[in-house]
Amino acid sequence: LTPAFTTGKIKRMIDIIKECGQTATENFRTAAKRGKPLQAKSIYGAFAMDVIPVLLSVKLIHNDTKKINLLNSQRSIFNGFLDQLIIFLLFPKLAKFFKVPILSPKPLEFFRNVILQIMEERKNTGQTRNDFLQLLMATLKQNAEELKVDSGNEEKDVLSDYGHDESTDPIAKFVSNKNLTLNAAVAQSISFFTAGFDTIASTLSFATYLLAVHPEIQDRMYEEVRQVLQKTEGELTYEAIQEMKYLDNVLSETLRLYPVIPRLERMTEADCKLGDTGIVVPKGMVIVIPTYALHQDPKLFPDPEKFDPDRFLPEERAKRDSYAYLPFGDGPRHCIGMRFALIEVKTCLAYVIANFKMHRCPETKVPLEFCLGPGLLIPKDIALRFEERTDKIPLK
């Protein structure tokens, strides 16, 4: 699915992100006018909720009922996750025998129906969109063409033009042609939805909190955004975002301090000898990488608790092993949506910093408090005071 996130395809979707960024700006403006500390996390959650469905062509920005249904389904997917995971770890055979689901079936079925409805509509009308779902369908079709698939099956489902020939796939003996094709597309869409909500909202919340408690860094970031947008006459283009190097450093340092995915897991594909230690990691063993602890190692990041975006200047990056910093993983199984997620977060932050000054207030909790959840680093509510800039930058 990597072709779904090429630079050209991300560029085609940036207007969607900008529209949602403008909505988030208005939400902050409305909340700030009340003169009370506001909860940045809830507004960023609404932003993330707006971006993802729009990328699936489910327009929710002005439809509260649909938004609430999707939000509730997204949250309830992980209901009972920890309990069910413990059952799988302690009693795997019993869990398999009783078909214990790790994720809640009802919200998954809700998402499945929504996505299949969109696909069916596109098949019937022949319409195409510049969104993730269209890119996914096109990618599946491209894969099928590369494999020169021709199943010869006259009974085609809604994704028959985007699948592959399961007759040559070892997994095919377990599932039918239709189910595998549907499940592959639907699962990726659901994964995109669930993975792009808490991760985006939390990262934006962390960044805003850090900027609020470090006003000198906030001022420096604002100045960069102002200078870049002066060149483009206020047009926030993909190229303009790429030119904002300090914004990138701020975001990188935010993800170092608060990696939303605090640990990674990989399985060895072959026996692996660890240098001259004499230790051999056997094939099939799960390796846990403690990302959060790695990012806090003073040998890799001196004074690790300090918020210092200059750690990510080119000359500073060159001093570290490339595997010292892993907010998105690395290697062939790194997060395929990384580039899209970074553009999404940077776009929203550019809108916010261009319009507001963020301030720490008595209600701001320092240090932050975190939620207990399904393996993600998620902050509890972050109370901040937003002040509309008198020198705000008009964005297009």
C-alpha positions as CSV (number, residue, x, y, z in Angstrom):
1,L,0.0,0.0,0.0
2,T,3.0,2.3,0.0
3,P,2.1,3.7,-3.4
4,A,-1.0,5.2,-1.8
5,F,1.2,7.7,0.1
6,T,3.5,9.0,-2.6
7,T,4.3,12.7,-2.6
8,G,2.1,13.4,-5.7
9,K,-0.9,11.7,-4.0
10,I,-0.4,13.5,-0.7
11,K,-0.3,16.8,-2.6
12,R,-3.6,16.0,-4.1
13,M,-5.2,15.7,-0.7
14,I,-3.6,18.7,1.0
15,D,-6.6,20.9,0.3
16,I,-8.8,18.6,2.3
17,I,-6.4,18.9,5.3
18,K,-6.3,22.7,4.9
19,E,-10.1,22.9,5.0
20,C,-10.1,20.9,8.2
21,G,-7.3,23.1,9.6
22,Q,-9.4,26.2,8.9
23,T,-12.3,24.6,10.8
24,A,-10.0,23.8,13.7
25,T,-8.8,27.5,13.7
26,E,-12.4,28.7,13.9
27,N,-13.1,26.2,16.8
28,F,-10.1,27.6,18.7
29,R,-11.2,31.1,18.0
30,T,-14.7,30.5,19.3
31,A,-13.4,28.8,22.4
32,A,-10.8,31.5,23.1
33,K,-13.5,34.2,23.0
34,R,-15.0,32.8,26.1
35,G,-12.0,34.0,28.0
36,K,-11.5,30.7,29.8
37,P,-8.8,28.0,29.5
38,L,-9.7,25.6,26.7
39,Q,-9.0,21.9,26.2
40,A,-6.8,21.7,23.1
41,K,-7.1,17.9,23.0
42,S,-10.8,18.0,22.2
43,I,-10.5,20.5,19.4
44,Y,-7.6,18.5,17.9
45,G,-9.7,15.4,18.2
46,A,-12.4,17.1,16.1
47,F,-9.7,18.0,13.6
48,A,-8.5,14.4,13.3
49,M,-12.1,13.2,13.1
50,D,-12.8,15.7,10.2
51,V,-9.7,14.8,8.2
52,I,-10.1,11.0,8.1
53,P,-13.7,10.7,7.0
54,V,-13.3,13.4,4.4
55,L,-10.4,11.3,3.0
56,L,-13.0,8.5,2.7
57,S,-15.4,11.0,1.1
58,V,-17.7,10.9,4.2
59,K,-18.4,14.5,4.7
60,L,-18.9,15.1,8.4
61,I,-17.8,18.6,9.1
62,H,-21.4,19.8,9.1
63,N,-23.1,16.6,10.1
64,D,-22.9,16.1,13.9
65,T,-24.9,12.9,13.9
66,K,-22.6,11.1,11.5
67,K,-19.6,12.5,13.3
68,I,-20.8,11.3,16.7
69,N,-21.6,7.8,15.3
70,L,-18.1,7.5,13.8
71,L,-16.5,8.9,16.9
72,N,-18.3,6.5,19.2
73,S,-17.5,3.6,17.0
74,Q,-13.9,4.5,16.9
75,R,-13.7,4.8,20.7
76,S,-15.6,1.6,21.3
77,I,-13.5,-0.5,19.0
78,F,-11.0,-0.9,21.8
79,N,-13.5,-1.5,24.6
80,G,-12.3,-4.5,26.6
81,F,-9.1,-4.6,24.6
82,L,-6.7,-5.1,27.5
83,D,-8.9,-7.9,29.1
84,Q,-9.2,-9.7,25.8
85,L,-5.5,-9.3,25.1
86,I,-4.6,-10.9,28.5
87,I,-6.9,-13.8,27.7
88,F,-5.1,-14.3,24.3
89,L,-1.7,-14.2,26.0
90,L,-2.5,-16.5,29.0
91,F,-5.0,-18.8,27.3
92,P,-4.4,-18.7,23.6
93,K,-6.0,-22.1,22.8
94,L,-9.1,-21.3,24.8
95,A,-9.3,-17.9,23.2
96,K,-9.1,-19.5,19.8
97,F,-11.7,-22.2,20.7
98,F,-14.2,-19.7,22.0
99,K,-13.4,-17.2,19.2
100,V,-12.7,-14.4,21.6
101,P,-12.3,-11.2,19.5
102,I,-9.5,-8.8,20.3
103,L,-11.5,-5.8,19.0
104,S,-15.1,-5.2,19.5
105,P,-17.1,-6.7,16.6
106,K,-20.0,-4.2,16.4
107,P,-18.1,-1.0,15.7
108,L,-15.9,-2.9,13.2
109,E,-19.1,-4.0,11.4
110,F,-20.3,-0.4,11.4
111,F,-17.1,0.8,9.7
112,R,-17.2,-2.1,7.3
113,N,-20.7,-1.2,6.2
114,V,-19.8,2.5,5.8
115,I,-16.8,1.7,3.7
116,L,-18.5,-0.9,1.5
117,Q,-21.4,1.6,0.9
118,I,-18.9,4.1,-0.4
119,M,-17.2,1.6,-2.6
120,E,-20.6,0.3,-4.0
121,E,-21.6,3.9,-4.8
122,R,-18.4,4.5,-6.7
123,K,-18.7,1.3,-8.6
124,N,-22.3,2.2,-9.6
125,T,-21.6,5.8,-10.5
126,G,-18.1,5.5,-11.9
127,Q,-17.0,8.5,-9.8
128,T,-13.4,8.9,-8.5
129,R,-12.1,11.1,-5.7
130,N,-8.7,12.3,-4.6
131,D,-8.9,10.5,-1.3
132,F,-7.3,7.6,0.6
133,L,-10.0,5.1,-0.4
134,Q,-9.6,5.8,-4.1
135,L,-5.8,5.5,-3.7
136,L,-6.3,2.2,-1.9
137,M,-8.6,0.9,-4.6
138,A,-6.2,2.1,-7.3
139,T,-3.2,0.4,-5.5
140,L,-5.1,-2.9,-5.3
141,K,-5.9,-2.6,-9.0
142,Q,-2.3,-1.9,-9.8
143,N,-1.1,-4.9,-7.8
144,A,-3.6,-7.0,-9.7
145,E,-2.3,-5.8,-13.0
146,E,1.3,-6.4,-12.0
147,L,0.4,-10.0,-11.1
148,K,-1.5,-10.3,-14.4
149,V,-4.5,-11.6,-12.6
150,D,-7.4,-13.0,-14.4
151,S,-9.6,-15.1,-12.1
152,G,-12.2,-15.6,-14.8
153,N,-14.9,-15.3,-12.1
154,E,-18.0,-13.8,-13.6
155,E,-19.6,-13.0,-10.3
156,K,-17.7,-9.9,-9.2
157,D,-18.0,-8.1,-5.9
158,V,-17.6,-4.4,-5.4
159,L,-13.8,-4.8,-5.3
160,S,-13.4,-7.4,-7.9
161,D,-11.4,-4.9,-10.1
162,Y,-9.0,-4.2,-7.3
163,G,-8.2,-7.6,-5.9
164,H,-5.8,-10.4,-6.8
165,D,-6.0,-14.1,-7.7
166,E,-6.2,-15.9,-4.4
167,S,-5.8,-19.2,-6.2
168,T,-2.0,-18.6,-6.0
169,D,-2.1,-17.3,-2.5
170,P,-1.5,-19.7,0.4
171,I,-4.0,-17.8,2.6
172,A,-6.7,-18.5,0.0
173,K,-7.5,-21.9,1.4
174,F,-8.8,-20.3,4.5
175,V,-11.0,-17.6,3.0
176,S,-13.1,-17.1,-0.1
177,N,-12.1,-14.8,-3.0
178,K,-14.7,-12.3,-2.1
179,N,-14.1,-12.2,1.6
180,L,-10.3,-11.8,1.2
181,T,-10.7,-9.0,-1.2
182,L,-13.3,-7.2,0.8
183,N,-11.5,-7.7,4.1
184,A,-8.2,-6.5,2.8
185,A,-9.6,-3.2,1.6
186,V,-11.9,-2.7,4.6
187,A,-9.3,-3.7,7.1
188,Q,-6.8,-1.1,5.7
189,S,-9.5,1.6,5.7
190,I,-10.5,0.8,9.3
191,S,-6.8,0.7,10.3
192,F,-6.3,4.1,8.7
193,F,-9.3,5.5,10.6
194,T,-8.4,4.2,14.0
195,A,-4.7,4.7,13.7
196,G,-5.1,8.3,12.5
197,F,-7.3,9.6,15.4
198,D,-5.7,9.3,18.8
199,T,-2.2,9.5,17.3
200,I,-2.9,12.8,15.5
201,A,-4.9,14.4,18.3
202,S,-2.3,13.4,20.9
203,T,0.7,14.6,18.9
204,L,-0.9,18.0,18.2
205,S,-1.8,18.3,21.9
206,F,1.7,17.5,23.0
207,A,3.2,20.0,20.5
208,T,0.8,22.7,21.6
209,Y,1.5,22.1,25.3
210,L,5.3,22.2,24.7
211,L,5.0,25.5,22.7
212,A,2.9,27.0,25.4
213,V,5.4,26.3,28.2
214,H,8.3,27.3,26.0
215,P,7.3,30.7,24.6
216,E,10.7,31.5,23.1
217,I,10.5,28.4,20.9
218,Q,6.9,29.3,20.0
219,D,8.1,32.8,18.9
220,R,10.8,31.3,16.8
221,M,8.4,28.9,15.1
222,Y,5.9,31.6,14.4
223,E,8.6,33.8,12.8
224,E,9.6,30.9,10.4
225,V,6.0,30.3,9.5
226,R,5.5,34.1,8.8
227,Q,8.6,34.3,6.6
228,V,7.7,31.3,4.5
229,L,4.1,32.4,4.0
230,Q,5.3,35.9,3.0
231,K,7.0,34.2,0.1
232,T,3.9,32.4,-1.0
233,E,1.5,35.3,-0.3
234,G,-0.2,33.3,2.4
235,E,-0.7,30.1,0.4
236,L,0.0,27.1,2.5
237,T,1.3,24.7,-0.1
238,Y,3.0,21.4,0.2
239,E,6.3,23.0,-0.8
240,A,5.8,25.7,1.8
241,I,5.3,23.2,4.6
242,Q,8.4,21.3,3.5
243,E,10.4,24.6,3.7
244,M,9.4,25.1,7.4
245,K,12.5,23.3,8.8
246,Y,12.1,24.6,12.4
247,L,8.5,23.4,12.5
248,D,9.8,20.0,11.5
249,N,12.4,20.1,14.3
250,V,9.7,21.1,16.8
251,L,7.5,18.2,15.7
252,S,10.5,15.7,15.8
253,E,11.4,16.8,19.3
254,T,7.8,16.5,20.4
255,L,7.7,12.9,19.1
256,R,11.0,12.2,20.9
257,L,9.6,13.3,24.2
258,Y,6.1,11.9,23.7
259,P,6.1,9.1,21.1
260,V,2.4,8.1,20.8
261,I,3.5,4.5,20.1
262,P,5.8,4.0,23.1
263,R,7.0,0.5,22.1
264,L,7.5,-1.5,19.0
265,E,7.4,-5.2,18.4
266,R,9.2,-7.3,15.7
267,M,9.6,-11.0,15.1
268,T,12.9,-12.5,14.0
269,E,12.8,-14.3,10.7
270,A,16.0,-16.2,11.3
271,D,18.4,-17.0,14.1
272,C,20.3,-13.8,14.9
273,K,23.7,-13.6,16.7
274,L,24.2,-10.4,18.6
275,G,27.8,-9.4,17.7
276,D,30.4,-11.1,19.8
277,T,28.2,-11.5,22.9
278,G,27.5,-15.1,22.3
279,I,23.8,-14.4,22.5
280,V,21.7,-15.9,19.8
281,V,18.1,-14.7,19.3
282,P,16.2,-17.7,17.8
283,K,13.9,-17.5,14.8
284,G,10.3,-16.6,15.7
285,M,11.1,-14.7,18.9
286,V,9.2,-11.4,19.5
287,I,11.6,-8.5,20.1
288,V,10.2,-5.6,22.1
289,I,11.8,-2.2,21.4
290,P,11.0,0.3,24.2
291,T,10.8,3.5,22.1
292,Y,10.0,5.8,25.0
293,A,13.0,4.6,27.0
294,L,15.2,4.8,23.9
295,H,14.2,8.4,23.4
296,Q,15.0,9.2,27.1
297,D,18.5,7.7,27.0
298,P,21.0,10.4,28.0
299,K,23.7,8.6,26.1
300,L,21.7,9.3,22.9
301,F,20.0,12.5,23.9
302,P,21.9,14.5,26.5
303,D,19.6,16.2,29.1
304,P,16.7,14.1,27.7
305,E,13.9,15.8,29.6
306,K,14.7,19.2,28.0
307,F,12.6,20.3,25.0
308,D,15.2,21.3,22.5
309,P,14.2,21.2,18.8
310,D,17.8,22.0,17.8
311,R,18.6,18.3,18.5
312,F,17.2,17.7,15.0
313,L,19.4,20.1,13.1
314,P,21.2,18.2,10.4
315,E,24.6,18.3,12.1
316,E,23.0,17.0,15.4
317,R,21.2,14.2,13.6
318,A,24.5,13.1,12.0
319,K,26.0,12.4,15.5
320,R,23.4,9.8,16.3
321,D,22.7,6.3,15.1
322,S,19.6,6.4,12.8
323,Y,17.9,3.8,15.0
324,A,18.1,6.0,18.1
325,Y,14.9,7.8,17.1
326,L,11.9,5.6,16.2
327,P,8.6,7.4,16.5
328,F,7.3,5.6,13.4
329,G,9.5,2.5,13.5
330,D,12.0,1.9,10.8
331,G,12.8,-0.6,8.0
332,P,10.3,-2.3,5.7
333,R,7.6,-2.4,8.4
334,H,7.7,1.3,9.4
335,C,4.4,3.2,9.5
336,I,3.3,3.6,5.9
337,G,1.2,6.6,6.7
338,M,4.1,8.5,8.3
339,R,4.5,11.1,5.6
340,F,0.8,11.8,5.4
341,A,0.6,12.0,9.2
342,L,3.5,14.5,9.3
343,I,1.9,16.7,6.7
344,E,-1.5,16.6,8.5
345,V,0.1,17.6,11.8
346,K,2.3,20.3,10.3
347,T,-0.6,21.8,8.4
348,C,-2.7,22.1,11.5
349,L,0.1,23.5,13.6
350,A,0.9,26.1,10.9
351,Y,-2.8,27.3,11.0
352,V,-2.8,27.4,14.8
353,I,0.6,29.2,15.2
354,A,-0.3,31.7,12.5
355,N,-3.5,32.7,14.4
356,F,-2.8,32.3,18.1
357,K,-0.4,32.6,20.9
358,M,-0.6,29.7,23.3
359,H,-0.1,30.3,27.0
360,R,0.3,28.2,30.1
361,C,-2.4,28.9,32.7
362,P,-3.0,27.9,36.4
363,E,-5.0,24.9,35.2
364,T,-2.2,23.6,33.0
365,K,-0.8,20.4,34.6
366,V,3.0,20.2,34.6
367,P,4.2,17.5,34.2
368,L,1.5,16.1,32.0
369,E,-0.8,13.2,33.1
370,F,-1.5,10.3,30.8
371,C,-4.5,8.0,30.1
372,L,-4.4,4.3,30.6
373,G,-5.2,2.8,27.2
374,P,-4.4,0.1,24.6
375,G,-0.7,0.7,24.3
376,L,-0.7,4.4,23.3
377,L,0.7,7.5,25.0
378,I,-2.4,9.7,25.3
379,P,-2.5,12.8,27.4
380,K,-5.3,13.6,29.7
381,D,-7.0,17.0,29.1
382,I,-4.5,19.8,28.5
383,A,-5.8,23.2,29.7
384,L,-4.2,26.2,27.9
385,R,-5.1,29.8,27.2
386,F,-5.3,30.8,23.6
387,E,-4.8,34.5,22.6
388,E,-5.7,35.6,19.1
389,R,-2.7,37.3,17.5
390,T,-2.9,40.9,16.5
391,D,-0.2,40.2,13.9
392,K,-1.8,37.0,12.7
393,I,-0.9,35.7,9.2
394,P,-3.8,35.5,6.7
395,L,-3.7,31.9,5.3
396,K,-5.2,30.7,2.0
